């Protein structure tokens, strides 16, 4: 948690982020170790850390991570909980994420494979082990090469490069798309539509705003402000604090 910080300045690496991942684990030390390993793979962006298994399905459906690392067993009470979670997801998702189990013993390997887990790693995991898993994941999941979106306004079609979008602002049932050039493109779609269709590095921080995290330069907690390019400041709300924390996790100090 970053509640003790008044202001954070971010330096987002120039490397393009290609993959999003989510951690499901109730052990904070284990989560920290996994995050340290991922510091060696800058193409990956952590969209969330789930410690409460009851919200796992909801959060996976909401965040749509490409990769999920799940502790096996999740908690001491129910060793089958993580497996039932994966099976339940088939009811809600058209495209399932790639699951990697992080386990303290090989005892659950058969159950893991039967439930749909793609890889099984014994803890404590090491850099080369994670690297091998990510290599297999990337072979099965080539990065999305989509670089533009088509914005329609009546009979006008505009093709906008994703890298040029700084943020999106809700305007009733339409959306204003602010570009790095200073131009604003109006789209006859709701902000919710773009939240569901844009790549993972576009995060909603307020009921009225979605930001491209590549342009985030500063987070000011006491003012609840998110600064873009050290210039324009947008408000963020506590209901989207998880997304603010996700941006902070990607900073390079």
C-alpha positions in Angstrom: 0.0 0.0 0.0 1.2 3.5 -0.7 -1.1 5.5 1.6 1.8 7.0 3.5 3.1 8.7 0.4 1.9 12.2 -0.4 3.3 12.4 -3.9 5.0 10.0 -6.3 6.7 10.9 -9.6 6.8 8.1 -12.1 9.2 7.2 -14.8 7.6 4.7 -17.1 10.2 2.6 -19.1 10.3 3.2 -22.8 9.9 -0.5 -23.5 6.4 -1.3 -24.8 4.4 -3.4 -22.5 3.0 -6.4 -24.3 1.4 -8.7 -21.6 -0.7 -8.2 -18.5 -0.6 -10.5 -15.5 -2.5 -11.0 -12.3 -1.3 -12.6 -9.0 -3.7 -14.7 -6.8 -2.0 -15.4 -3.5 -2.8 -14.8 0.2 0.9 -14.6 1.2 2.3 -11.1 1.0 5.9 -12.3 1.1 5.3 -14.7 -1.8 3.6 -11.9 -3.7 6.7 -9.7 -3.2 9.0 -12.4 -4.4 7.0 -12.9 -7.5 7.0 -9.2 -8.2 10.7 -9.0 -7.8 11.2 -11.8 -10.3 9.0 -9.9 -12.8 11.2 -6.8 -12.5 13.5 -8.8 -14.9 10.7 -8.9 -17.6 9.7 -5.3 -18.4 7.3 -6.4 -21.1 4.9 -7.5 -18.3 2.5 -5.3 -16.4 0.8 -6.3 -13.2 -2.8 -5.4 -13.3 -3.6 -6.6 -9.8 -2.8 -8.7 -6.7 -5.7 -10.7 -5.3 -5.5 -12.0 -1.7 -9.2 -12.7 -1.2 -10.2 -15.9 -3.2 -13.9 -14.9 -3.1 -13.3 -12.1 -5.5 -10.9 -13.9 -7.8 -13.5 -14.7 -10.5 -14.9 -11.2 -10.5 -11.5 -9.6 -10.7 -10.3 -11.8 -13.5 -13.5 -11.1 -15.5 -13.1 -7.4 -14.9 -9.3 -7.0 -15.5 -9.0 -9.6 -18.3 -5.3 -10.5 -17.6 -3.5 -12.5 -20.3 -1.5 -14.4 -17.6 -2.6 -15.4 -14.1 -0.2 -16.7 -11.5 -2.0 -18.6 -8.8 -0.8 -20.0 -5.5 -1.6 -23.7 -5.0 -3.2 -24.4 -2.7 -4.8 -21.0 -2.1 -4.9 -20.7 1.7 -4.9 -23.5 4.2 -8.6 -24.2 4.4 -9.4 -25.3 0.9 -6.8 -26.9 -1.3 -9.3 -27.2 -4.2 -10.4 -23.6 -4.1 -8.0 -22.4 -6.8 -9.0 -25.2 -9.2 -12.7 -24.6 -8.8 -12.0 -20.9 -9.5 -10.5 -21.8 -12.8 -13.3 -24.2 -13.8 -15.9 -21.5 -12.9 -14.2 -19.0 -15.2 -15.2 -21.0 -18.3 -18.8 -19.9 -17.7 -18.0 -16.3 -18.0 -15.0 -15.8 -20.4 -14.7 -16.3 -24.1 -10.9 -16.3 -23.9 -9.3 -17.9 -20.9 -6.0 -16.5 -19.5 -2.9 -18.6 -19.3 -2.5 -20.0 -15.8 0.7 -20.7 -14.0 0.5 -22.5 -10.6 3.1 -21.6 -8.0 3.1 -24.6 -5.6 5.1 -25.6 -2.5 4.9 -29.3 -3.4 4.1 -31.4 -6.5 1.1 -32.9 -4.7 -1.5 -30.9 -6.6 0.0 -31.2 -10.1 -2.6 -33.6 -11.5 -5.5 -31.6 -10.2 -3.9 -28.5 -11.6 -3.6 -29.8 -15.1 -7.1 -31.3 -15.0 -8.6 -27.9 -14.0 -6.9 -26.1 -16.9 -3.6 -24.8 -15.5 -1.0 -24.6 -18.2 2.2 -24.7 -16.1 3.3 -25.8 -12.7 6.2 -24.3 -10.8 7.6 -25.3 -7.4 8.3 -22.6 -4.9 10.6 -20.9 -4.2 10.7 -20.2 -7.9 13.8 -18.8 -9.5 14.4 -16.5 -12.4 15.2 -19.2 -14.9 12.1 -21.2 -14.0 9.8 -18.1 -14.5 11.7 -17.3 -17.7 11.0 -20.8 -19.1 7.3 -20.5 -18.2 7.0 -17.0 -19.8 8.8 -18.3 -23.0 6.1 -21.0 -23.3 3.4 -18.5 -22.6 4.6 -16.1 -25.3 4.9 -18.9 -27.9 1.2 -19.7 -27.3 0.1 -16.0 -27.0 1.8 -13.8 -29.6 1.4 -10.1 -28.7 -1.6 -8.2 -30.1 -0.2 -6.1 -33.0 -3.3 -3.8 -33.1 -1.9 -0.3 -33.1 -4.9 1.9 -34.2 -8.6 2.2 -33.4 -11.3 3.4 -35.7 -13.4 6.2 -34.3 -16.7 6.9 -36.0 -18.7 10.1 -35.8 -21.7 9.9 -38.0 -20.2 9.3 -41.5 -16.7 10.3 -40.5 -14.2 7.6 -39.8 -10.9 8.5 -38.1 -8.0 6.1 -37.5 -6.2 6.9 -34.3 -2.9 5.4 -33.2 -3.1 4.0 -29.7 0.3 5.4 -28.8 -1.0 8.9 -29.5 -3.9 8.7 -27.1 -3.1 10.4 -23.8 -6.5 10.0 -22.1 -10.2 9.6 -22.7 -12.9 11.7 -21.1 -16.6 10.9 -20.7 -19.0 13.4 -22.2 -22.5 12.1 -21.5 -22.9 9.2 -23.9 -19.9 10.2 -26.0 -16.2 10.2 -25.4 -13.5 12.9 -26.0 -10.2 11.3 -27.0 -7.2 13.6 -26.1 -4.2 13.1 -28.3 -0.5 13.9 -27.6 -0.7 16.5 -30.5 -3.3 18.5 -28.5 -6.1 17.4 -30.9 -9.3 16.1 -29.4 -11.3 13.4 -31.3 -15.0 12.9 -30.4 -16.3 9.4 -30.5 -20.0 8.3 -30.3 -19.2 5.6 -27.9 -19.4 5.6 -24.1 -16.3 5.5 -21.9 -17.4 2.0 -20.7 -17.1 0.8 -24.3 -13.5 2.0 -24.5 -12.7 0.6 -21.0 -13.7 -2.9 -22.3 -12.0 -2.7 -25.7 -8.7 -0.8 -25.2 -5.4 -2.6 -24.3 -4.6 -3.2 -20.6 -2.3 -0.2 -20.4 -5.3 2.1 -20.6 -6.7 2.2 -17.1 -9.8 3.9 -15.7 -8.9 6.2 -12.8 -12.2 8.0 -12.4 -15.8 7.7 -13.6 -15.0 10.2 -16.3 -11.4 9.4 -17.2 -9.2 6.6 -18.7 -5.5 7.3 -19.0 -2.7 5.8 -21.1 -0.2 4.9 -18.4 2.7 5.6 -20.7 1.9 9.3 -20.2 1.5 9.3 -16.4 4.3 11.3 -14.8 3.1 11.9 -11.3 0.5 10.7 -8.7 -0.4 13.2 -6.0 -2.4 11.4 -3.3 -3.4 14.3 -1.0 -4.8 16.1 -4.0 -6.1 12.9 -5.7 -4.5 14.0 -8.9 -2.9 12.1 -11.7 -0.5 14.2 -13.8 0.2 13.5 -17.5 3.5 14.6 -19.1 4.2 16.7 -15.9 1.5 19.1 -17.2 -2.2 18.3 -17.2 -3.7 16.9 -14.0 -6.7 14.6 -13.9 -8.7 13.6 -10.8 -8.7 10.0 -9.6 -11.2 8.5 -7.2 -10.9 5.9 -4.4 -13.1 3.5 -6.3 -10.3 3.1 -8.8 -7.5 3.0 -6.3 -6.6 -0.5 -7.5 -5.7 0.9 -10.9 -3.7 3.7 -9.4 -1.7 1.2 -7.4 -1.2 -0.8 -10.6 0.4 2.2 -12.3 2.7 2.8 -9.3 3.8 -0.8 -9.4 5.1 -0.3 -12.9 7.2 2.7 -12.0 11.0 2.6 -12.4 12.7 4.4 -9.6 
